[in-house]
Structures are given as structure tokens and as C-alpha cells.
Amino acid sequence: MVEQLEEDRSRRPPVAPPRPSESARAKKASKTTPEGLTVHSFHTLLAHLATRCRNTCRIADTEPDAPSLQLLTELDPLQDEALQLLRP
């Protein structure tokens, strides 16, 4: 996604209050990104990322020290995109 900030800087007067770009207005109106993901605030994004969990599974009626299996929940598209952006 290409933001229009650089283009807008060259066209607007330097002392005029900034106006949101067309892409920013579209995101605000639809509450979705151009990729179709829901727009979040920082706090709601963190809350959404916190829904990922690790489940520890063990066969019932086994010894306490029996091996266990750990499963991670699958990432949804928003979580996947956010974690991709955080990777170096």
C-alpha cells in the first residue's frame, strides 16, 4: 500500500493544517485496510494478538510424568500480518 503523504507534502501550503489523504479517509470510512483486514487501535490489536494460545495436551489417565504435546492455535490473517511486520 502506498501512502500519499509525500505527494501531499509537495502540494499543500506549509502552514495549512494537514488534511487526511484519500487512502486514510477510505480506511476510516470502511474500517478496513486495502488488503481487507480490520483496522485496529494499538490496544485492540494487542487484545486480538493475545487470543493466540498454546494448548498442552496429555492422554487422560496416564502417569503424571507422561509426555505431553503442545499445540499453538493457528494465526488468523490479521495476526499473521502483524507478526510478519514485527520480524526483523
PyMOL Python script that loads the backbone (N, CA, C, O; Angstrom):
from pymol import cmd

cmd.read_pdbstr("""\
ATOM      1  N   MET A   1       0.830  -1.161   0.000  1.00  0.00           N
ATOM      2  CA  MET A   1       0.000   0.000   0.000  1.00  0.00           C
ATOM      3  C   MET A   1       0.886   1.240   0.000  1.00  0.00           C
ATOM      4  O   MET A   1       1.816   1.342   0.800  1.00  0.00           O
ATOM      5  N   VAL A   2       0.606   2.157  -0.873  1.00  0.00           N
ATOM      6  CA  VAL A   2       1.393   3.377  -0.977  1.00  0.00           C
ATOM      7  C   VAL A   2       0.589   4.522  -0.382  1.00  0.00           C
ATOM      8  O   VAL A   2      -0.514   4.828  -0.835  1.00  0.00           O
ATOM      9  N   GLU A   3       1.149   5.139   0.625  1.00  0.00           N
ATOM     10  CA  GLU A   3       0.503   6.304   1.224  1.00  0.00           C
ATOM     11  C   GLU A   3       0.794   7.524   0.358  1.00  0.00           C
ATOM     12  O   GLU A   3       1.777   7.547  -0.383  1.00  0.00           O
ATOM     13  N   GLN A   4      -0.042   8.507   0.452  1.00  0.00           N
ATOM     14  CA  GLN A   4       0.083   9.687  -0.385  1.00  0.00           C
ATOM     15  C   GLN A   4       0.766  10.844   0.335  1.00  0.00           C
ATOM     16  O   GLN A   4       0.705  11.975  -0.146  1.00  0.00           O
ATOM     17  N   LEU A   5       1.408  10.600   1.460  1.00  0.00           N
ATOM     18  CA  LEU A   5       1.969  11.665   2.273  1.00  0.00           C
ATOM     19  C   LEU A   5       3.000  12.484   1.507  1.00  0.00           C
ATOM     20  O   LEU A   5       2.931  13.713   1.525  1.00  0.00           O
ATOM     21  N   GLU A   6       3.943  11.848   0.843  1.00  0.00           N
ATOM     22  CA  GLU A   6       4.984  12.585   0.125  1.00  0.00           C
ATOM     23  C   GLU A   6       4.387  13.462  -0.970  1.00  0.00           C
ATOM     24  O   GLU A   6       4.809  14.604  -1.154  1.00  0.00           O
ATOM     25  N   GLU A   7       3.414  12.934  -1.692  1.00  0.00           N
ATOM     26  CA  GLU A   7       2.759  13.723  -2.733  1.00  0.00           C
ATOM     27  C   GLU A   7       2.039  14.922  -2.127  1.00  0.00           C
ATOM     28  O   GLU A   7       2.129  16.030  -2.655  1.00  0.00           O
ATOM     29  N   ASP A   8       1.328  14.713  -1.028  1.00  0.00           N
ATOM     30  CA  ASP A   8       0.572  15.786  -0.400  1.00  0.00           C
ATOM     31  C   ASP A   8       1.489  16.870   0.152  1.00  0.00           C
ATOM     32  O   ASP A   8       1.131  18.048   0.125  1.00  0.00           O
ATOM     33  N   ARG A   9       2.659  16.499   0.650  1.00  0.00           N
ATOM     34  CA  ARG A   9       3.581  17.489   1.197  1.00  0.00           C
ATOM     35  C   ARG A   9       4.014  18.499   0.143  1.00  0.00           C
ATOM     36  O   ARG A   9       4.153  19.687   0.437  1.00  0.00           O
ATOM     37  N   SER A  10       4.225  18.039  -1.067  1.00  0.00           N
ATOM     38  CA  SER A  10       4.706  18.946  -2.107  1.00  0.00           C
ATOM     39  C   SER A  10       3.593  19.862  -2.632  1.00  0.00           C
ATOM     40  O   SER A  10       3.897  20.908  -3.205  1.00  0.00           O
ATOM     41  N   ARG A  11       2.332  19.507  -2.456  1.00  0.00           N
ATOM     42  CA  ARG A  11       1.227  20.285  -2.998  1.00  0.00           C
ATOM     43  C   ARG A  11       0.575  21.230  -2.004  1.00  0.00           C
ATOM     44  O   ARG A  11       0.012  22.244  -2.418  1.00  0.00           O
ATOM     45  N   ARG A  12       0.627  20.943  -0.733  1.00  0.00           N
ATOM     46  CA  ARG A  12      -0.111  21.766   0.229  1.00  0.00           C
ATOM     47  C   ARG A  12       0.768  22.881   0.781  1.00  0.00           C
ATOM     48  O   ARG A  12       1.989  22.741   0.840  1.00  0.00           O
ATOM     49  N   PRO A  13       0.150  23.986   1.185  1.00  0.00           N
ATOM     50  CA  PRO A  13       0.906  25.083   1.794  1.00  0.00           C
ATOM     51  C   PRO A  13       1.512  24.621   3.123  1.00  0.00           C
ATOM     52  O   PRO A  13       0.867  23.879   3.863  1.00  0.00           O
ATOM     53  N   PRO A  14       2.721  25.039   3.432  1.00  0.00           N
ATOM     54  CA  PRO A  14       3.391  24.545   4.652  1.00  0.00           C
ATOM     55  C   PRO A  14       2.725  24.967   5.952  1.00  0.00           C
ATOM     56  O   PRO A  14       2.922  24.309   6.973  1.00  0.00           O
ATOM     57  N   VAL A  15       1.940  26.046   5.950  1.00  0.00           N
ATOM     58  CA  VAL A  15       1.314  26.496   7.191  1.00  0.00           C
ATOM     59  C   VAL A  15      -0.135  26.052   7.323  1.00  0.00           C
ATOM     60  O   VAL A  15      -0.756  26.277   8.362  1.00  0.00           O
ATOM     61  N   ALA A  16      -0.677  25.432   6.298  1.00  0.00           N
ATOM     62  CA  ALA A  16      -2.059  24.963   6.354  1.00  0.00           C
ATOM     63  C   ALA A  16      -2.140  23.713   7.224  1.00  0.00           C
ATOM     64  O   ALA A  16      -1.204  22.913   7.248  1.00  0.00           O
ATOM     65  N   PRO A  17      -3.251  23.539   7.937  1.00  0.00           N
ATOM     66  CA  PRO A  17      -3.387  22.308   8.731  1.00  0.00           C
ATOM     67  C   PRO A  17      -3.429  21.096   7.795  1.00  0.00           C
ATOM     68  O   PRO A  17      -4.016  21.164   6.715  1.00  0.00           O
ATOM     69  N   PRO A  18      -2.820  20.014   8.203  1.00  0.00           N
ATOM     70  CA  PRO A  18      -2.805  18.837   7.326  1.00  0.00           C
ATOM     71  C   PRO A  18      -4.193  18.235   7.172  1.00  0.00           C
ATOM     72  O   PRO A  18      -5.002  18.264   8.100  1.00  0.00           O
ATOM     73  N   ARG A  19      -4.455  17.695   6.002  1.00  0.00           N
ATOM     74  CA  ARG A  19      -5.709  17.001   5.740  1.00  0.00           C
ATOM     75  C   ARG A  19      -5.388  15.528   5.528  1.00  0.00           C
ATOM     76  O   ARG A  19      -4.346  15.202   4.958  1.00  0.00           O
ATOM     77  N   PRO A  20      -6.256  14.640   5.973  1.00  0.00           N
ATOM     78  CA  PRO A  20      -6.002  13.214   5.755  1.00  0.00           C
ATOM     79  C   PRO A  20      -5.960  12.903   4.259  1.00  0.00           C
ATOM     80  O   PRO A  20      -6.691  13.499   3.468  1.00  0.00           O
ATOM     81  N   SER A  21      -5.102  11.972   3.890  1.00  0.00           N
ATOM     82  CA  SER A  21      -5.004  11.552   2.494  1.00  0.00           C
ATOM     83  C   SER A  21      -6.269  10.788   2.099  1.00  0.00           C
ATOM     84  O   SER A  21      -7.061  10.387   2.952  1.00  0.00           O
ATOM     85  N   GLU A  22      -6.436  10.601   0.814  1.00  0.00           N
ATOM     86  CA  GLU A  22      -7.594   9.852   0.308  1.00  0.00           C
ATOM     87  C   GLU A  22      -7.580   8.425   0.850  1.00  0.00           C
ATOM     88  O   GLU A  22      -8.629   7.893   1.214  1.00  0.00           O
ATOM     89  N   SER A  23      -6.395   7.798   0.908  1.00  0.00           N
ATOM     90  CA  SER A  23      -6.327   6.421   1.412  1.00  0.00           C
ATOM     91  C   SER A  23      -6.678   6.365   2.900  1.00  0.00           C
ATOM     92  O   SER A  23      -7.315   5.414   3.352  1.00  0.00           O
ATOM     93  N   ALA A  24      -6.261   7.385   3.663  1.00  0.00           N
ATOM     94  CA  ALA A  24      -6.603   7.422   5.094  1.00  0.00           C
ATOM     95  C   ALA A  24      -8.098   7.617   5.286  1.00  0.00           C
ATOM     96  O   ALA A  24      -8.700   6.998   6.164  1.00  0.00           O
ATOM     97  N   ARG A  25      -8.704   8.480   4.465  1.00  0.00           N
ATOM     98  CA  ARG A  25     -10.157   8.685   4.562  1.00  0.00           C
ATOM     99  C   ARG A  25     -10.909   7.404   4.191  1.00  0.00           C
ATOM    100  O   ARG A  25     -11.922   7.075   4.808  1.00  0.00           O
ATOM    101  N   ALA A  26     -10.416   6.690   3.191  1.00  0.00           N
ATOM    102  CA  ALA A  26     -11.080   5.439   2.783  1.00  0.00           C
ATOM    103  C   ALA A  26     -10.994   4.396   3.890  1.00  0.00           C
ATOM    104  O   ALA A  26     -11.968   3.694   4.160  1.00  0.00           O
ATOM    105  N   LYS A  27      -9.821   4.291   4.539  1.00  0.00           N
ATOM    106  CA  LYS A  27      -9.673   3.331   5.644  1.00  0.00           C
ATOM    107  C   LYS A  27     -10.603   3.686   6.801  1.00  0.00           C
ATOM    108  O   LYS A  27     -11.209   2.806   7.412  1.00  0.00           O
ATOM    109  N   LYS A  28     -10.710   4.981   7.095  1.00  0.00           N
ATOM    110  CA  LYS A  28     -11.563   5.405   8.200  1.00  0.00           C
ATOM    111  C   LYS A  28     -13.033   5.140   7.894  1.00  0.00           C
ATOM    112  O   LYS A  28     -13.786   4.732   8.779  1.00  0.00           O
ATOM    113  N   ALA A  29     -13.443   5.366   6.656  1.00  0.00           N
ATOM    114  CA  ALA A  29     -14.842   5.161   6.278  1.00  0.00           C
ATOM    115  C   ALA A  29     -15.218   3.686   6.273  1.00  0.00           C
ATOM    116  O   ALA A  29     -16.298   3.322   6.738  1.00  0.00           O
ATOM    117  N   SER A  30     -14.336   2.829   5.750  1.00  0.00           N
ATOM    118  CA  SER A  30     -14.665   1.407   5.628  1.00  0.00           C
ATOM    119  C   SER A  30     -14.246   0.590   6.843  1.00  0.00           C
ATOM    120  O   SER A  30     -14.707  -0.536   7.031  1.00  0.00           O
ATOM    121  N   LYS A  31     -13.369   1.162   7.667  1.00  0.00           N
ATOM    122  CA  LYS A  31     -12.815   0.467   8.838  1.00  0.00           C
ATOM    123  C   LYS A  31     -12.067  -0.812   8.443  1.00  0.00           C
ATOM    124  O   LYS A  31     -11.950  -1.748   9.234  1.00  0.00           O
ATOM    125  N   THR A  32     -11.562  -0.831   7.201  1.00  0.00           N
ATOM    126  CA  THR A  32     -10.740  -1.948   6.735  1.00  0.00           C
ATOM    127  C   THR A  32      -9.555  -1.401   5.945  1.00  0.00           C
ATOM    128  O   THR A  32      -9.610  -0.293   5.410  1.00  0.00           O
ATOM    129  N   THR A  33      -8.494  -2.181   5.880  1.00  0.00           N
ATOM    130  CA  THR A  33      -7.329  -1.819   5.084  1.00  0.00           C
ATOM    131  C   THR A  33      -7.581  -2.212   3.639  1.00  0.00           C
ATOM    132  O   THR A  33      -8.531  -2.947   3.367  1.00  0.00           O
ATOM    133  N   PRO A  34      -6.765  -1.749   2.705  1.00  0.00           N
ATOM    134  CA  PRO A  34      -6.938  -2.173   1.311  1.00  0.00           C
ATOM    135  C   PRO A  34      -6.823  -3.690   1.129  1.00  0.00           C
ATOM    136  O   PRO A  34      -7.358  -4.247   0.170  1.00  0.00           O
ATOM    137  N   GLU A  35      -6.122  -4.351   2.053  1.00  0.00           N
ATOM    138  CA  GLU A  35      -5.992  -5.815   1.992  1.00  0.00           C
ATOM    139  C   GLU A  35      -7.209  -6.524   2.570  1.00  0.00           C
ATOM    140  O   GLU A  35      -7.283  -7.752   2.519  1.00  0.00           O
ATOM    141  N   GLY A  36      -8.173  -5.772   3.124  1.00  0.00           N
ATOM    142  CA  GLY A  36      -9.387  -6.365   3.674  1.00  0.00           C
ATOM    143  C   GLY A  36      -9.315  -6.698   5.155  1.00  0.00           C
ATOM    144  O   GLY A  36     -10.237  -7.318   5.686  1.00  0.00           O
ATOM    145  N   LEU A  37      -8.239  -6.301   5.839  1.00  0.00           N
ATOM    146  CA  LEU A  37      -8.109  -6.564   7.269  1.00  0.00           C
ATOM    147  C   LEU A  37      -8.784  -5.457   8.067  1.00  0.00           C
ATOM    148  O   LEU A  37      -8.837  -4.310   7.623  1.00  0.00           O
ATOM    149  N   THR A  38      -9.295  -5.797   9.236  1.00  0.00           N
ATOM    150  CA  THR A  38      -9.950  -4.825  10.100  1.00  0.00           C
ATOM    151  C   THR A  38      -8.926  -3.847  10.657  1.00  0.00           C
ATOM    152  O   THR A  38      -7.836  -4.247  11.067  1.00  0.00           O
ATOM    153  N   VAL A  39      -9.276  -2.561  10.670  1.00  0.00           N
ATOM    154  CA  VAL A  39      -8.408  -1.537  11.240  1.00  0.00           C
ATOM    155  C   VAL A  39      -8.553  -1.591  12.762  1.00  0.00           C
ATOM    156  O   VAL A  39      -9.666  -1.645  13.286  1.00  0.00           O
ATOM    157  N   HIS A  40      -7.414  -1.577  13.468  1.00  0.00           N
ATOM    158  CA  HIS A  40      -7.402  -1.657  14.932  1.00  0.00           C
ATOM    159  C   HIS A  40      -6.625  -0.492  15.515  1.00  0.00           C
ATOM    160  O   HIS A  40      -5.759   0.086  14.858  1.00  0.00           O
ATOM    161  N   SER A  41      -6.945  -0.156  16.754  1.00  0.00           N
ATOM    162  CA  SER A  41      -6.077   0.724  17.524  1.00  0.00           C
ATOM    163  C   SER A  41      -4.973  -0.165  18.099  1.00  0.00           C
ATOM    164  O   SER A  41      -5.038  -1.390  18.004  1.00  0.00           O
ATOM    165  N   PHE A  42      -3.968   0.462  18.692  1.00  0.00           N
ATOM    166  CA  PHE A  42      -2.885  -0.327  19.283  1.00  0.00           C
ATOM    167  C   PHE A  42      -3.417  -1.282  20.341  1.00  0.00           C
ATOM    168  O   PHE A  42      -3.017  -2.445  20.393  1.00  0.00           O
ATOM    169  N   HIS A  43      -4.327  -0.786  21.190  1.00  0.00           N
ATOM    170  CA  HIS A  43      -4.849  -1.610  22.288  1.00  0.00           C
ATOM    171  C   HIS A  43      -5.715  -2.766  21.784  1.00  0.00           C
ATOM    172  O   HIS A  43      -5.617  -3.880  22.300  1.00  0.00           O
ATOM    173  N   THR A  44      -6.556  -2.515  20.788  1.00  0.00           N
ATOM    174  CA  THR A  44      -7.391  -3.610  20.284  1.00  0.00           C
ATOM    175  C   THR A  44      -6.558  -4.617  19.502  1.00  0.00           C
ATOM    176  O   THR A  44      -6.873  -5.807  19.490  1.00  0.00           O
ATOM    177  N   LEU A  45      -5.483  -4.143  18.842  1.00  0.00           N
ATOM    178  CA  LEU A  45      -4.586  -5.083  18.153  1.00  0.00           C
ATOM    179  C   LEU A  45      -3.895  -5.991  19.162  1.00  0.00           C
ATOM    180  O   LEU A  45      -3.807  -7.200  18.947  1.00  0.00           O
ATOM    181  N   LEU A  46      -3.406  -5.423  20.258  1.00  0.00           N
ATOM    182  CA  LEU A  46      -2.780  -6.254  21.295  1.00  0.00           C
ATOM    183  C   LEU A  46      -3.775  -7.261  21.872  1.00  0.00           C
ATOM    184  O   LEU A  46      -3.424  -8.417  22.110  1.00  0.00           O
ATOM    185  N   ALA A  47      -5.003  -6.826  22.093  1.00  0.00           N
ATOM    186  CA  ALA A  47      -6.026  -7.739  22.616  1.00  0.00           C
ATOM    187  C   ALA A  47      -6.294  -8.863  21.624  1.00  0.00           C
ATOM    188  O   ALA A  47      -6.485 -10.013  22.021  1.00  0.00           O
ATOM    189  N   HIS A  48      -6.309  -8.536  20.337  1.00  0.00           N
ATOM    190  CA  HIS A  48      -6.533  -9.561  19.320  1.00  0.00           C
ATOM    191  C   HIS A  48      -5.343 -10.527  19.240  1.00  0.00           C
ATOM    192  O   HIS A  48      -5.536 -11.734  19.101  1.00  0.00           O
ATOM    193  N   LEU A  49      -4.122 -10.003  19.327  1.00  0.00           N
ATOM    194  CA  LEU A  49      -2.945 -10.871  19.312  1.00  0.00           C
ATOM    195  C   LEU A  49      -2.911 -11.783  20.541  1.00  0.00           C
ATOM    196  O   LEU A  49      -2.373 -12.888  20.481  1.00  0.00           O
ATOM    197  N   ALA A  50      -3.480 -11.323  21.642  1.00  0.00           N
ATOM    198  CA  ALA A  50      -3.483 -12.108  22.882  1.00  0.00           C
ATOM    199  C   ALA A  50      -4.414 -13.313  22.812  1.00  0.00           C
ATOM    200  O   ALA A  50      -4.394 -14.148  23.717  1.00  0.00           O
ATOM    201  N   THR A  51      -5.225 -13.426  21.769  1.00  0.00           N
ATOM    202  CA  THR A  51      -6.124 -14.580  21.669  1.00  0.00           C
ATOM    203  C   THR A  51      -5.399 -15.833  21.197  1.00  0.00           C
ATOM    204  O   THR A  51      -5.954 -16.931  21.253  1.00  0.00           O
ATOM    205  N   ARG A  52      -4.170 -15.677  20.735  1.00  0.00           N
ATOM    206  CA  ARG A  52      -3.395 -16.857  20.346  1.00  0.00           C
ATOM    207  C   ARG A  52      -2.943 -17.560  21.618  1.00  0.00           C
ATOM    208  O   ARG A  52      -2.518 -16.912  22.575  1.00  0.00           O
ATOM    209  N   CYS A  53      -3.034 -18.872  21.629  1.00  0.00           N
ATOM    210  CA  CYS A  53      -2.652 -19.585  22.845  1.00  0.00           C
ATOM    211  C   CYS A  53      -1.940 -20.889  22.520  1.00  0.00           C
ATOM    212  O   CYS A  53      -1.954 -21.371  21.387  1.00  0.00           O
ATOM    213  N   ARG A  54      -1.322 -21.435  23.545  1.00  0.00           N
ATOM    214  CA  ARG A  54      -0.638 -22.717  23.438  1.00  0.00           C
ATOM    215  C   ARG A  54      -1.398 -23.706  24.327  1.00  0.00           C
ATOM    216  O   ARG A  54      -1.570 -23.468  25.522  1.00  0.00           O
ATOM    217  N   ASN A  55      -1.844 -24.798  23.744  1.00  0.00           N
ATOM    218  CA  ASN A  55      -2.566 -25.838  24.481  1.00  0.00           C
ATOM    219  C   ASN A  55      -1.618 -26.988  24.766  1.00  0.00           C
ATOM    220  O   ASN A  55      -0.953 -27.489  23.859  1.00  0.00           O
ATOM    221  N   THR A  56      -1.551 -27.405  26.018  1.00  0.00           N
ATOM    222  CA  THR A  56      -0.755 -28.579  26.391  1.00  0.00           C
ATOM    223  C   THR A  56      -1.704 -29.757  26.505  1.00  0.00           C
ATOM    224  O   THR A  56      -2.647 -29.732  27.295  1.00  0.00           O
ATOM    225  N   CYS A  57      -1.450 -30.787  25.713  1.00  0.00           N
ATOM    226  CA  CYS A  57      -2.324 -31.963  25.663  1.00  0.00           C
ATOM    227  C   CYS A  57      -1.599 -33.175  26.236  1.00  0.00           C
ATOM    228  O   CYS A  57      -0.414 -33.391  25.982  1.00  0.00           O
ATOM    229  N   ARG A  58      -2.332 -33.949  27.004  1.00  0.00           N
ATOM    230  CA  ARG A  58      -1.799 -35.179  27.572  1.00  0.00           C
ATOM    231  C   ARG A  58      -2.923 -36.208  27.560  1.00  0.00           C
ATOM    232  O   ARG A  58      -4.074 -35.861  27.822  1.00  0.00           O
ATOM    233  N   ILE A  59      -2.613 -37.461  27.263  1.00  0.00           N
ATOM    234  CA  ILE A  59      -3.621 -38.507  27.237  1.00  0.00           C
ATOM    235  C   ILE A  59      -4.136 -38.719  28.659  1.00  0.00           C
ATOM    236  O   ILE A  59      -3.355 -38.808  29.607  1.00  0.00           O
ATOM    237  N   ALA A  60      -5.455 -38.798  28.795  1.00  0.00           N
ATOM    238  CA  ALA A  60      -6.070 -38.964  30.114  1.00  0.00           C
ATOM    239  C   ALA A  60      -5.659 -40.283  30.751  1.00  0.00           C
ATOM    240  O   ALA A  60      -5.358 -41.257  30.061  1.00  0.00           O
ATOM    241  N   ASP A  61      -5.651 -40.296  32.066  1.00  0.00           N
ATOM    242  CA  ASP A  61      -5.348 -41.493  32.863  1.00  0.00           C
ATOM    243  C   ASP A  61      -3.953 -42.033  32.583  1.00  0.00           C
ATOM    244  O   ASP A  61      -3.756 -43.247  32.536  1.00  0.00           O
ATOM    245  N   THR A  62      -2.995 -41.153  32.398  1.00  0.00           N
ATOM    246  CA  THR A  62      -1.606 -41.593  32.237  1.00  0.00           C
ATOM    247  C   THR A  62      -0.813 -41.129  33.439  1.00  0.00           C
ATOM    248  O   THR A  62      -1.321 -40.407  34.297  1.00  0.00           O
ATOM    249  N   GLU A  63       0.400 -41.538  33.488  1.00  0.00           N
ATOM    250  CA  GLU A  63       1.269 -41.150  34.597  1.00  0.00           C
ATOM    251  C   GLU A  63       1.498 -39.644  34.574  1.00  0.00           C
ATOM    252  O   GLU A  63       1.450 -39.036  33.505  1.00  0.00           O
ATOM    253  N   PRO A  64       1.744 -39.032  35.723  1.00  0.00           N
ATOM    254  CA  PRO A  64       1.944 -37.575  35.770  1.00  0.00           C
ATOM    255  C   PRO A  64       3.121 -37.092  34.930  1.00  0.00           C
ATOM    256  O   PRO A  64       3.109 -35.969  34.425  1.00  0.00           O
ATOM    257  N   ASP A  65       4.131 -37.935  34.782  1.00  0.00           N
ATOM    258  CA  ASP A  65       5.306 -37.511  34.013  1.00  0.00           C
ATOM    259  C   ASP A  65       5.261 -38.016  32.560  1.00  0.00           C
ATOM    260  O   ASP A  65       6.291 -38.054  31.886  1.00  0.00           O
ATOM    261  N   ALA A  66       4.090 -38.396  32.089  1.00  0.00           N
ATOM    262  CA  ALA A  66       3.941 -38.857  30.710  1.00  0.00           C
ATOM    263  C   ALA A  66       4.203 -37.690  29.753  1.00  0.00           C
ATOM    264  O   ALA A  66       3.946 -36.534  30.092  1.00  0.00           O
ATOM    265  N   PRO A  67       4.708 -37.995  28.573  1.00  0.00           N
ATOM    266  CA  PRO A  67       4.987 -36.913  27.618  1.00  0.00           C
ATOM    267  C   PRO A  67       3.705 -36.162  27.238  1.00  0.00           C
ATOM    268  O   PRO A  67       2.612 -36.727  27.206  1.00  0.00           O
ATOM    269  N   SER A  68       3.879 -34.907  26.960  1.00  0.00           N
ATOM    270  CA  SER A  68       2.741 -34.087  26.557  1.00  0.00           C
ATOM    271  C   SER A  68       3.024 -33.483  25.181  1.00  0.00           C
ATOM    272  O   SER A  68       4.156 -33.485  24.699  1.00  0.00           O
ATOM    273  N   LEU A  69       1.994 -32.983  24.588  1.00  0.00           N
ATOM    274  CA  LEU A  69       2.075 -32.388  23.263  1.00  0.00           C
ATOM    275  C   LEU A  69       1.583 -30.950  23.370  1.00  0.00           C
ATOM    276  O   LEU A  69       0.528 -30.693  23.950  1.00  0.00           O
ATOM    277  N   GLN A  70       2.343 -30.019  22.815  1.00  0.00           N
ATOM    278  CA  GLN A  70       1.928 -28.625  22.860  1.00  0.00           C
ATOM    279  C   GLN A  70       1.510 -28.177  21.465  1.00  0.00           C
ATOM    280  O   GLN A  70       2.243 -28.357  20.492  1.00  0.00           O
ATOM    281  N   LEU A  71       0.327 -27.594  21.386  1.00  0.00           N
ATOM    282  CA  LEU A  71      -0.216 -27.121  20.119  1.00  0.00           C
ATOM    283  C   LEU A  71      -0.476 -25.624  20.199  1.00  0.00           C
ATOM    284  O   LEU A  71      -1.050 -25.140  21.175  1.00  0.00           O
ATOM    285  N   LEU A  72      -0.052 -24.888  19.167  1.00  0.00           N
ATOM    286  CA  LEU A  72      -0.353 -23.465  19.072  1.00  0.00           C
ATOM    287  C   LEU A  72      -1.575 -23.281  18.187  1.00  0.00           C
ATOM    288  O   LEU A  72      -1.736 -23.972  17.181  1.00  0.00           O
ATOM    289  N   THR A  73      -2.429 -22.350  18.567  1.00  0.00           N
ATOM    290  CA  THR A  73      -3.565 -22.054  17.703  1.00  0.00           C
ATOM    291  C   THR A  73      -3.047 -21.425  16.415  1.00  0.00           C
ATOM    292  O   THR A  73      -2.003 -20.773  16.411  1.00  0.00           O
ATOM    293  N   GLU A  74      -3.778 -21.624  15.329  1.00  0.00           N
ATOM    294  CA  GLU A  74      -3.353 -21.076  14.044  1.00  0.00           C
ATOM    295  C   GLU A  74      -3.571 -19.570  14.029  1.00  0.00           C
ATOM    296  O   GLU A  74      -4.500 -19.054  14.651  1.00  0.00           O
ATOM    297  N   LEU A  75      -2.707 -18.885  13.317  1.00  0.00           N
ATOM    298  CA  LEU A  75      -2.838 -17.434  13.180  1.00  0.00           C
ATOM    299  C   LEU A  75      -3.941 -17.097  12.190  1.00  0.00           C
ATOM    300  O   LEU A  75      -4.078 -17.748  11.154  1.00  0.00           O
ATOM    301  N   ASP A  76      -4.725 -16.076  12.515  1.00  0.00           N
ATOM    302  CA  ASP A  76      -5.660 -15.577  11.510  1.00  0.00           C
ATOM    303  C   ASP A  76      -4.895 -14.576  10.639  1.00  0.00           C
ATOM    304  O   ASP A  76      -3.767 -14.224  10.983  1.00  0.00           O
ATOM    305  N   PRO A  77      -5.457 -14.112   9.538  1.00  0.00           N
ATOM    306  CA  PRO A  77      -4.713 -13.221   8.638  1.00  0.00           C
ATOM    307  C   PRO A  77      -4.191 -11.942   9.308  1.00  0.00           C
ATOM    308  O   PRO A  77      -3.092 -11.491   8.986  1.00  0.00           O
ATOM    309  N   LEU A  78      -4.958 -11.354  10.229  1.00  0.00           N
ATOM    310  CA  LEU A  78      -4.517 -10.139  10.901  1.00  0.00           C
ATOM    311  C   LEU A  78      -3.326 -10.418  11.808  1.00  0.00           C
ATOM    312  O   LEU A  78      -2.353  -9.664  11.805  1.00  0.00           O
ATOM    313  N   GLN A  79      -3.395 -11.496  12.583  1.00  0.00           N
ATOM    314  CA  GLN A  79      -2.285 -11.860  13.457  1.00  0.00           C
ATOM    315  C   GLN A  79      -1.045 -12.169  12.636  1.00  0.00           C
ATOM    316  O   GLN A  79       0.061 -11.772  13.002  1.00  0.00           O
ATOM    317  N   ASP A  80      -1.223 -12.876  11.528  1.00  0.00           N
ATOM    318  CA  ASP A  80      -0.088 -13.216  10.668  1.00  0.00           C
ATOM    319  C   ASP A  80       0.579 -11.950  10.131  1.00  0.00           C
ATOM    320  O   ASP A  80       1.804 -11.838  10.152  1.00  0.00           O
ATOM    321  N   GLU A  81      -0.219 -11.005   9.653  1.00  0.00           N
ATOM    322  CA  GLU A  81       0.319  -9.753   9.114  1.00  0.00           C
ATOM    323  C   GLU A  81       1.050  -8.968  10.194  1.00  0.00           C
ATOM    324  O   GLU A  81       2.141  -8.455   9.947  1.00  0.00           O
ATOM    325  N   ALA A  82       0.471  -8.866  11.384  1.00  0.00           N
ATOM    326  CA  ALA A  82       1.104  -8.113  12.474  1.00  0.00           C
ATOM    327  C   ALA A  82       2.426  -8.757  12.872  1.00  0.00           C
ATOM    328  O   ALA A  82       3.411  -8.046  13.071  1.00  0.00           O
ATOM    329  N   LEU A  83       2.475 -10.065  12.992  1.00  0.00           N
ATOM    330  CA  LEU A  83       3.715 -10.734  13.374  1.00  0.00           C
ATOM    331  C   LEU A  83       4.759 -10.668  12.255  1.00  0.00           C
ATOM    332  O   LEU A  83       5.956 -10.609  12.538  1.00  0.00           O
ATOM    333  N   GLN A  84       4.332 -10.676  11.008  1.00  0.00           N
ATOM    334  CA  GLN A  84       5.271 -10.520   9.881  1.00  0.00           C
ATOM    335  C   GLN A  84       5.943  -9.140   9.963  1.00  0.00           C
ATOM    336  O   GLN A  84       7.147  -9.017   9.735  1.00  0.00           O
ATOM    337  N   LEU A  85       5.165  -8.119  10.287  1.00  0.00           N
ATOM    338  CA  LEU A  85       5.702  -6.759  10.366  1.00  0.00           C
ATOM    339  C   LEU A  85       6.670  -6.603  11.539  1.00  0.00           C
ATOM    340  O   LEU A  85       7.555  -5.748  11.491  1.00  0.00           O
ATOM    341  N   LEU A  86       6.523  -7.402  12.577  1.00  0.00           N
ATOM    342  CA  LEU A  86       7.409  -7.305  13.730  1.00  0.00           C
ATOM    343  C   LEU A  86       8.732  -8.035  13.540  1.00  0.00           C
ATOM    344  O   LEU A  86       9.703  -7.766  14.247  1.00  0.00           O
ATOM    345  N   ARG A  87       8.769  -8.953  12.589  1.00  0.00           N
ATOM    346  CA  ARG A  87      10.004  -9.712  12.362  1.00  0.00           C
ATOM    347  C   ARG A  87      11.062  -8.833  11.714  1.00  0.00           C
ATOM    348  O   ARG A  87      10.741  -8.006  10.861  1.00  0.00           O
ATOM    349  N   PRO A  88      12.341  -9.004  12.115  1.00  0.00           N
ATOM    350  CA  PRO A  88      13.425  -8.191  11.519  1.00  0.00           C
ATOM    351  C   PRO A  88      13.673  -8.529  10.072  1.00  0.00           C
ATOM    352  O   PRO A  88      14.546  -7.934   9.440  1.00  0.00           O
TER     353      PRO A  88
END
""", "prot")
cmd.dss("prot")
cmd.show_as("cartoon", "prot")
cmd.util.cbc("prot")
cmd.orient("prot")
